[in-house]
């Protein structure tokens, strides 16, 4: 059974884990605390794939005080050799008395075995404290490690009447500076950012993470461009600020493909899907490359294709207190659209928060892949 103080210490461990947000992929975010006699004597987080895990940092900080202590960790300690050794063995060797884990690791290489190893060594194990929060923290990792597909995040900015541009196509700026900064932080946290060729042709964007304090991590830039219409002089192809992958189909002219490659972009030839590049095939390739999260910042056509391919796992919809009006002004999702009400994409777990003068609505498509695994991870707990 967990104790009431376990929740407070686990919240602290979750805060520590968040310090490395956007830096650990394809590994999860993990935080750990070593607590003895009610006092934190060591803490640590996993900083980057291939480096020591959170438990190792926390044990090193605690030193001899780890013996007989309780360790709080946001994810089940690993039990296998990868680029680092098993954390379960390190905890046993340090002589810890009790381990409190927020959730089991959905990775098939672990999945309860780490906790079993601790129990076999006589360590008291409590699992499931603040499991929902821990699962939400690592929702991208959970999706990728269980399905092999990245976690898709669709971001859109619209007016109160659901327009992403005026009737003449102008869209700068719908939302205010605070909302735009929030988007750049999302880019910094994701492994890839995806747009359609229409966005490239209209705006020639950099698609980089520009944070006020500097130091942003630029994600892989992915352009969905069935016919290779991206100009070789476009920033995403030629500026060298971040790697760029342009997804085309077999129908793309060979000379255009060659020109993009000569400019420095990687061109990936994929099958033709329902309306262009096969999004499912693209997601599989990105997953194979160990990209765990993709931020979709496309226009109406790309958003419709992503939803139709069921690669969208989360939606961030920024709503500005403006009304554009106009029957020809575009909305955030194009395509053929639903014919009947019961054909709508259903959303769940919806929340809203103000971002300066705008509103951010967050929701999850009910039919997203990995949903049942995510819920299982979140429901194991008592907290």
Number of C-alpha atoms within 10 A of each C-alpha: 11 15 10 10 9 20 17 12 23 26 19 18 26 25 16 22 25 18 16 19 20 23 20 18 21 21 20 28 29 30 30 33 33 31 23 19 9 11 11 16 19 21 25 26 27 28 25 18 16 13 13 17 26 26 30 23 20 26 25 16 17 22 13 13 18 24 18 16 24 24 28 31 32 38 27 26 31 27 22 16 10 9 10 14 15 18 21 23 17 17 22 18 12 18 18 24 19 22 25 27 27 33 29 27 24 21 14 10 13 17 17 18 19 22 26 16 17 22 16 10 14 14 20 15 18 21 24 24 30 24 26 21 18 27 26 15 19 19 22 28 28 26 24 22 21 15 15 20 29 30 29 27 24 24 20 22 28 24 22 17 15 19 26 26 23 20 15 10 12 12 15 11 12 24 22 15 14 12 22 17 16 14 22 20 18 17 28 23 23 27 25 25 27 24 23 23 25 19 17 22 13 10 12 16 13 18 24 19 23 19 16 10 6 8 10 17 20 22 26 20 24 27 25 28 22 26 19 26 18 26 18 20 13 17 18 28 27 19 15 13 15 20 18 25 22 26 26 26 21 14 14 16 14 11 10 16 22 14 17 23 17 13 17 17 24 17 20 16 18 20 18 16 15 11 13 19 22 21 25 19 15 20 23 16 17 20 21 14 13 18 25 28 30 30 28 25 21 25 23 18 18 27 23 19 23 22 18 16 16 16 24 24 26 23 21 20 18 26 25 23 13 15 14 17 16 12 10 12 16 20 20 21 21 14 13 8 12 10 8 7 7 8 9 10 14 11 15 12 10 11 11 13 11 12 19 12 13 23 19 21 15 18 18 21 20 14 16 18 18 20 17 11 17 21 14 17 23 23 16 17 19 15 18
